[in-house]
Amino acid sequence: MKLARHLAEEIARSGRRPDLLIEVNTGEESQKAGIVPADADAFVALCRETLKLPIKGLMCIPPQDEEPSPHFALLAKIAARNKLETVSMGMSGDFEIAAAFGATEVRVGSAIFGARAKL
């Protein structure tokens, strides 16, 4: 909520209206950011109606140790319910599954650039 309010203020100040995606924490993982699925519909409505943010879609990163299909299905369902056109889900290891569940954007950086260096 805090970030959404800051974005709304910056958009009003700058006049720029970038397309925005809301991260849904489909695995409800404490170490990840995002809205939990149960709060997603209300948060989308608040962002659109109250804050007037240009919400284009949703994104998620499923838990690393779980089958991604249920998470992708859940995100697609929330997006459809809220009439959002962009569904960003899937990474190099699961983009084919994500595409089968309706992903419109995938993140395949490591498939192109290789694994990240360990720090």
Secondary structure, 3 states (H helix, E strand, C coil): CHHHHHHHHHHHHHCCCCCEEEEECCCCCCCCCCECHHHHHHHHHHHHHHCCCCEEEEEECCCCCCCCHHHHHHHHHHHHHCCCCEEEEEECCCHHHHHHCCCCEEECHHHHHCCCCCC
